[in-house]
């Protein structure tokens, strides 16, 4: 019983770490779907990407 809580906490952090590795999104990225146009537009920087699945990469220009 005493090992259950630390194992649960470790599993949650492992899941969050693994899911973060496959994405370059930041807090600034806000993708909004435009269904009529069949594209996604970033509300923060205005980048556009086509497709039905939400983007997993930040397209913001690096300065």
N, C-alpha and C positions, 0 to 999 in steps of 0.2 A: 504494500500500500504506500509506503514511504517513497518508493522508487517511481511510482506512477506519475506523480506531479512533475518531477524533474525530466522524466522521459517525454511527457507531453509537451513541456516547454521547449525542449530540445527539438522535438519533431516539428513544432510550429515554426521555430526559427530556421530550421533546415528547409522547410517548404518555402518560406518567404525568400530565402537566399537563392534557392534554385529557380524560382519563378522570376526573380529580378535579373538573373543572368541572361535571360533570353530577350531582354528588352532594353532599349536605350531611352525610354520615355522618362521625363522628369515631371516635377510638379507643375511646371509651366505648360506642358503639353495638354491640350484640351481638344480632342478630336470630336467633331460633330458630323453626323451622317447627313448628307443631302441626297435623299432617296430618288428624287426626280432626276437629278443629274447623274446618279450612280457613282458618287464619289464621297470622299471624306475631306473635310476642311478643318485645319487647326484654328481654333478661336484665338490663340495667342499670337501666332506669327503669320497666319494666312496660307500656310503650305497646303497643297492639294495632292491627294493620292486617290487613285481609282480602285474599285473593288468592293466586294460585299462584306469583307471581314475587317474589323477595326485594326488600324495600323499598330505595329509594335515598335516602330522606330521613330525617333525624333528627326524631323527634316529641317529644323531650325538652322540657319546659317551661323557658323561659328565666327566671331570677330576676334 
